[in-house]
Amino acid sequence: MKNADQLDKMRKMRMTKEQAKAIRDAYVKVADLRPSNPSAKQRADLAQWYMDNL
């Protein structure tokens, strides 16, 4: 979910931009390997949003 509450949760968990990037990169690879998995792209987009907002 892309909202302030979710971002606050990630901050409380001390998620770093580097961690969000690693998550994003992993989901991008999953999306490339399994195009039939629509949630992989959505999760990569969410991780990118975290990177942009942390």
The first five atom37 places (N, CA, C, CB, O) and aatype in JSON, in Angstrom:
{
  "aatype": [12, 11, 2, 0, 3, 5, 10, 3, 11, 12, 1, 11, 12, 1, 12, 16, 11, 6, 5, 0, 11, 0, 9, 1, 3, 0, 18, 19, 11, 19, 0, 3, 10, 1, 14, 15, 2, 14, 15, 0, 11, 5, 1, 0, 3, 10, 0, 5, 17, 18, 12, 3, 2, 10],
  "atom_mask": [
    [1, 1, 1, 1, 1],
    [1, 1, 1, 1, 1],
    [1, 1, 1, 1, 1],
    [1, 1, 1, 1, 1],
    [1, 1, 1, 1, 1],
    [1, 1, 1, 1, 1],
    [1, 1, 1, 1, 1],
    [1, 1, 1, 1, 1],
    [1, 1, 1, 1, 1],
    [1, 1, 1, 1, 1],
    [1, 1, 1, 1, 1],
    [1, 1, 1, 1, 1],
    [1, 1, 1, 1, 1],
    [1, 1, 1, 1, 1],
    [1, 1, 1, 1, 1],
    [1, 1, 1, 1, 1],
    [1, 1, 1, 1, 1],
    [1, 1, 1, 1, 1],
    [1, 1, 1, 1, 1],
    [1, 1, 1, 1, 1],
    [1, 1, 1, 1, 1],
    [1, 1, 1, 1, 1],
    [1, 1, 1, 1, 1],
    [1, 1, 1, 1, 1],
    [1, 1, 1, 1, 1],
    [1, 1, 1, 1, 1],
    [1, 1, 1, 1, 1],
    [1, 1, 1, 1, 1],
    [1, 1, 1, 1, 1],
    [1, 1, 1, 1, 1],
    [1, 1, 1, 1, 1],
    [1, 1, 1, 1, 1],
    [1, 1, 1, 1, 1],
    [1, 1, 1, 1, 1],
    [1, 1, 1, 1, 1],
    [1, 1, 1, 1, 1],
    [1, 1, 1, 1, 1],
    [1, 1, 1, 1, 1],
    [1, 1, 1, 1, 1],
    [1, 1, 1, 1, 1],
    [1, 1, 1, 1, 1],
    [1, 1, 1, 1, 1],
    [1, 1, 1, 1, 1],
    [1, 1, 1, 1, 1],
    [1, 1, 1, 1, 1],
    [1, 1, 1, 1, 1],
    [1, 1, 1, 1, 1],
    [1, 1, 1, 1, 1],
    [1, 1, 1, 1, 1],
    [1, 1, 1, 1, 1],
    [1, 1, 1, 1, 1],
    [1, 1, 1, 1, 1],
    [1, 1, 1, 1, 1],
    [1, 1, 1, 1, 1]
  ],
  "atom_positions": [
    [[0.83, -1.17, 0.0], [0.0, 0.0, 0.0], [0.88, 1.24, 0.0], [-0.95, -0.01, 1.2], [1.82, 1.35, 0.78]],
    [[0.57, 2.14, -0.86], [1.32, 3.38, -0.95], [0.61, 4.46, -0.16], [1.51, 3.8, -2.43], [-0.18, 5.24, -0.71]],
    [[0.9, 4.51, 1.14], [0.32, 5.56, 1.96], [1.28, 5.89, 3.11], [-1.07, 5.13, 2.5], [2.23, 5.16, 3.38]],
    [[1.0, 7.0, 3.76], [1.89, 7.48, 4.82], [2.0, 6.5, 5.98], [1.41, 8.82, 5.32], [3.07, 6.35, 6.57]],
    [[0.89, 5.84, 6.32], [0.94, 4.88, 7.43], [1.88, 3.72, 7.13], [-0.46, 4.34, 7.74], [2.66, 3.3, 7.99]],
    [[1.81, 3.2, 5.92], [2.68, 2.09, 5.53], [4.14, 2.54, 5.5], [2.26, 1.53, 4.15], [5.03, 1.81, 5.93]],
    [[4.37, 3.74, 4.99], [5.73, 4.26, 4.97], [6.27, 4.43, 6.39], [5.78, 5.6, 4.22], [7.43, 4.14, 6.66]],
    [[5.42, 4.88, 7.28], [5.81, 5.03, 8.68], [6.18, 3.67, 9.29], [4.68, 5.68, 9.49], [7.14, 3.58, 10.06]],
    [[5.43, 2.64, 8.94], [5.76, 1.29, 9.43], [7.14, 0.86, 8.94], [4.7, 0.27, 8.96], [7.91, 0.27, 9.7]],
    [[7.44, 1.14, 7.68], [8.74, 0.77, 7.14], [9.85, 1.55, 7.83], [8.78, 1.02, 5.62], [10.93, 1.01, 8.08]],
    [[9.59, 2.8, 8.13], [10.59, 3.6, 8.87], [10.81, 3.04, 10.27], [10.16, 5.07, 8.95], [11.94, 2.97, 10.74]],
    [[9.72, 2.65, 10.94], [9.85, 2.08, 12.28], [10.62, 0.77, 12.26], [8.46, 1.86, 12.9], [11.31, 0.42, 13.22]],
    [[10.5, 0.04, 11.15], [11.27, -1.2, 10.99], [12.71, -0.91, 10.56], [10.58, -2.12, 9.96], [13.53, -1.82, 10.39]],
    [[13.0, 0.38, 10.38], [14.33, 0.84, 9.97], [14.73, 0.34, 8.59], [15.36, 0.4, 10.98], [15.9, 0.04, 8.33]],
    [[13.75, 0.25, 7.72], [14.06, -0.11, 6.33], [14.88, 1.01, 5.71], [12.75, -0.38, 5.51], [14.57, 2.19, 5.87]],
    [[15.92, 0.62, 5.01], [16.77, 1.6, 4.33], [16.44, 1.62, 2.84], [18.27, 1.28, 4.56], [15.79, 0.72, 2.32]],
    [[16.91, 2.66, 2.18], [16.74, 2.72, 0.73], [17.45, 1.55, 0.06], [17.27, 4.05, 0.17], [16.98, 1.01, -0.94]],
    [[18.57, 1.15, 0.63], [19.33, 0.02, 0.06], [18.54, -1.28, 0.17], [20.69, -0.12, 0.78], [18.55, -2.1, -0.75]],
    [[17.85, -1.46, 1.29], [17.02, -2.65, 1.45], [15.84, -2.62, 0.48], [16.51, -2.77, 2.9], [15.5, -3.63, -0.14]],
    [[15.23, -1.47, 0.35], [14.12, -1.34, -0.6], [14.59, -1.62, -2.02], [13.48, 0.06, -0.51], [13.87, -2.23, -2.8]],
    [[15.79, -1.16, -2.35], [16.35, -1.42, -3.69], [16.56, -2.91, -3.91], [17.68, -0.66, -3.88], [16.25, -3.43, -4.98]],
    [[17.09, -3.59, -2.91], [17.32, -5.03, -3.04], [15.99, -5.77, -3.24], [18.04, -5.58, -1.79], [15.91, -6.7, -4.04]],
    [[14.98, -5.36, -2.51], [13.65, -5.97, -2.66], [13.11, -5.69, -4.06], [12.67, -5.44, -1.59], [12.61, -6.59, -4.73]],
    [[13.22, -4.43, -4.48], [12.76, -4.06, -5.82], [13.46, -4.88, -6.89], [12.98, -2.58, -6.08], [12.81, -5.43, -7.78]],
    [[14.77, -4.97, -6.79], [15.54, -5.71, -7.79], [15.13, -7.17, -7.83], [17.03, -5.59, -7.5], [15.05, -7.76, -8.91]],
    [[14.88, -7.76, -6.68], [14.45, -9.16, -6.64], [13.11, -9.35, -7.33], [14.37, -9.66, -5.19], [12.93, -10.29, -8.1]],
    [[12.17, -8.46, -7.06], [10.85, -8.58, -7.68], [10.89, -8.28, -9.17], [9.87, -7.66, -7.0], [10.1, -8.84, -9.94]],
    [[11.78, -7.4, -9.6], [11.95, -7.15, -11.04], [12.41, -8.43, -11.73], [12.96, -5.99, -11.29], [11.94, -8.77, -12.81]],
    [[13.35, -9.13, -11.09], [13.83, -10.39, -11.66], [12.72, -11.42, -11.71], [15.02, -10.94, -10.85], [12.58, -12.14, -12.7]],
    [[11.93, -11.51, -10.65], [10.81, -12.45, -10.64], [9.83, -12.1, -11.76], [10.08, -12.44, -9.27], [9.35, -12.98, -12.47]],
    [[9.55, -10.82, -11.93], [8.62, -10.39, -12.98], [9.17, -10.75, -14.37], [8.37, -8.88, -12.9], [8.4, -11.13, -15.25]],
    [[10.48, -10.62, -14.55], [11.09, -10.98, -15.83], [11.04, -12.48, -16.08], [12.53, -10.5, -15.88], [10.78, -12.93, -17.19]],
    [[11.29, -13.26, -15.02], [11.3, -14.72, -15.16], [9.91, -15.32, -15.25], [12.04, -15.33, -14.0], [9.71, -16.34, -15.9]],
    [[8.96, -14.7, -14.59], [7.58, -15.2, -14.53], [6.59, -14.1, -14.88], [7.28, -15.77, -13.12], [5.94, -13.54, -13.99]],
    [[6.46, -13.79, -16.16], [5.52, -12.73, -16.55], [4.07, -13.04, -16.14], [5.59, -12.52, -18.05], [3.24, -12.14, -16.07]],
    [[3.8, -14.29, -15.88], [2.44, -14.67, -15.46], [2.17, -14.33, -13.99], [2.23, -16.16, -15.68], [1.06, -14.55, -13.5]],
    [[3.17, -13.8, -13.3], [3.02, -13.43, -11.9], [2.81, -11.91, -11.82], [4.28, -13.86, -11.06], [3.77, -11.15, -11.72]],
    [[1.56, -11.46, -11.86], [1.31, -10.01, -11.89], [1.68, -9.29, -10.6], [-0.14, -9.76, -12.18], [1.95, -8.09, -10.63]],
    [[1.71, -9.98, -9.49], [2.02, -9.3, -8.23], [3.5, -8.93, -8.13], [1.63, -10.18, -7.05], [3.85, -8.03, -7.35]],
    [[4.37, -9.58, -8.88], [5.8, -9.26, -8.81], [6.04, -7.82, -9.27], [6.62, -10.24, -9.67], [6.8, -7.09, -8.62]],
    [[5.42, -7.41, -10.35], [5.59, -6.03, -10.82], [5.01, -5.04, -9.82], [4.93, -5.85, -12.2], [5.59, -3.99, -9.56]],
    [[3.87, -5.38, -9.26], [3.25, -4.49, -8.27], [4.14, -4.34, -7.04], [1.87, -5.03, -7.85], [4.27, -3.25, -6.49]],
    [[4.76, -5.42, -6.62], [5.64, -5.37, -5.45], [6.92, -4.61, -5.77], [5.98, -6.78, -4.97], [7.45, -3.9, -4.91]],
    [[7.42, -4.76, -6.99], [8.59, -3.99, -7.4], [8.26, -2.5, -7.41], [9.08, -4.43, -8.81], [9.06, -1.67, -6.97]],
    [[7.07, -2.15, -7.89], [6.64, -0.75, -7.9], [6.52, -0.21, -6.47], [5.28, -0.61, -8.63], [6.89, 0.94, -6.21]],
    [[6.01, -1.02, -5.57], [5.89, -0.6, -4.16], [7.27, -0.38, -3.55], [5.11, -1.66, -3.35], [7.49, 0.61, -2.85]],
    [[8.19, -1.29, -3.81], [9.55, -1.12, -3.28], [10.2, 0.13, -3.86], [10.4, -2.37, -3.6], [10.95, 0.82, -3.17]],
    [[9.93, 0.42, -5.13], [10.44, 1.65, -5.73], [9.86, 2.87, -5.03], [10.11, 1.7, -7.24], [10.56, 3.85, -4.78]],
    [[8.59, 2.8, -4.71], [7.94, 3.91, -3.99], [8.6, 4.11, -2.63], [6.43, 3.63, -3.83], [8.82, 5.25, -2.2]],
    [[8.9, 3.0, -1.94], [9.62, 3.12, -0.66], [10.97, 3.81, -0.88], [9.81, 1.71, -0.01], [11.35, 4.7, -0.12]],
    [[11.7, 3.39, -1.9], [12.99, 3.99, -2.19], [12.85, 5.49, -2.39], [13.63, 3.34, -3.42], [13.68, 6.27, -1.91]],
    [[11.83, 5.9, -3.1], [11.62, 7.31, -3.41], [11.19, 8.13, -2.2], [10.59, 7.45, -4.5], [11.35, 9.35, -2.19]],
    [[10.64, 7.47, -1.19], [10.04, 8.2, -0.08], [10.69, 7.98, 1.27], [8.63, 7.83, 0.02], [10.35, 8.68, 2.23]],
    [[11.61, 7.05, 1.38], [12.27, 6.84, 2.67], [13.25, 7.95, 2.95], [12.99, 5.48, 2.7], [13.91, 7.95, 3.99]]
  ]
}
